[in-house]
Amino acid sequence: MRCSTQTARTTLFALVLLALLACHPNRPLEPSQLIDALWDGQPPRTAAQNLRVYVCQLRRILTEKMIVSSRAGYTLAADLGQIDVELFE
C-alpha cells in the first residue's frame, strides 16, 4: 500500500506536533507557538486549519483524552513516566 505525498507530509507534521507537546507535558502550548514551531516562522495561510487536522490525527493514534484543547492551547496530558523526557529532567 502506497501513501500519497500529502498523507506522508500530514503524518510527519503530526509526529513533529507530538514531539513539541511531549517536550512540555501537561503544559498548554498556544496554537501560535505550535504554528511558529511547525513552520519555522513561515506558516502557510491554512496553518490554523492544518494544526487542527494534526491534532485530530494524533487523537486517533493516541487516545482522545491525551491531547487536551483549552483556551490556553493544546496540552499533552500524561502521567509521570509516560513520557521519556520527564525521566531525564
C-alpha positions as CSV (number, residue, x, y, z in Angstrom):
1,M,0.0,0.0,0.0
2,R,1.5,3.4,-1.0
3,C,1.0,6.6,0.9
4,S,0.4,9.8,-1.1
5,T,2.9,12.5,-0.6
6,Q,0.2,14.6,1.2
7,T,-0.6,11.8,3.6
8,A,3.1,11.3,4.4
9,R,3.5,15.0,4.9
10,T,0.5,15.2,7.2
11,T,1.7,12.3,9.3
12,L,5.2,13.9,9.6
13,F,3.7,17.2,10.8
14,A,1.5,15.3,13.3
15,L,4.6,13.5,14.7
16,V,6.5,16.8,15.0
17,L,3.5,18.2,16.8
18,L,3.5,15.2,19.2
19,A,7.2,15.8,19.8
20,L,6.6,19.5,20.6
21,L,3.8,18.7,23.0
22,A,5.9,15.9,24.6
23,C,8.7,18.4,25.4
24,H,6.2,20.3,27.5
25,P,3.9,17.6,29.0
26,N,0.9,18.8,31.0
27,R,1.5,22.4,29.9
28,P,-0.7,24.1,27.3
29,L,1.0,25.4,24.2
30,E,-0.7,28.2,22.3
31,P,-1.7,27.5,18.8
32,S,0.5,30.4,17.7
33,Q,3.6,28.8,19.4
34,L,2.9,25.5,17.7
35,I,2.3,27.0,14.3
36,D,5.5,29.0,14.6
37,A,7.5,25.9,15.5
38,L,5.9,23.7,12.9
39,W,6.6,26.0,10.0
40,D,9.7,27.7,11.3
41,G,8.1,31.2,11.4
42,Q,6.7,31.0,7.9
43,P,3.3,29.3,8.2
44,P,1.0,28.8,5.2
45,R,-2.3,30.6,5.1
46,T,-4.0,27.4,6.2
47,A,-1.8,26.8,9.2
48,A,-4.5,27.0,11.9
49,Q,-6.7,24.6,10.0
50,N,-3.8,22.3,9.4
51,L,-2.9,22.3,13.1
52,R,-6.4,21.2,13.9
53,V,-6.1,18.3,11.4
54,Y,-2.8,17.2,13.0
55,V,-4.4,17.3,16.5
56,C,-7.3,15.2,15.2
57,Q,-4.8,12.7,13.7
58,L,-2.9,12.5,17.0
59,R,-6.1,11.9,18.9
60,R,-6.9,8.9,16.7
61,I,-3.4,7.5,17.2
62,L,-3.2,8.0,20.9
63,T,-6.4,8.4,22.9
64,E,-8.7,11.4,22.6
65,K,-8.0,12.2,26.3
66,M,-4.3,12.6,25.9
67,I,-4.5,15.7,23.7
68,V,-6.5,18.3,25.6
69,S,-7.8,21.5,24.0
70,S,-8.5,24.6,26.1
71,R,-8.5,28.4,25.7
72,A,-4.8,28.3,26.7
73,G,-3.9,25.9,23.8
74,Y,-3.2,22.2,23.3
75,T,-1.8,20.0,26.1
76,L,-0.4,16.5,26.1
77,A,-1.9,15.1,29.2
78,A,0.4,12.4,30.6
79,D,1.1,10.8,33.9
80,L,4.7,10.8,35.3
81,G,6.7,8.1,33.5
82,Q,4.5,8.0,30.3
83,I,6.9,10.4,28.5
84,D,10.6,9.7,28.4
85,V,11.6,13.3,28.5
86,E,10.3,13.5,32.1
87,L,12.7,10.8,33.1
88,F,15.7,12.8,32.0
89,E,14.8,16.1,33.7
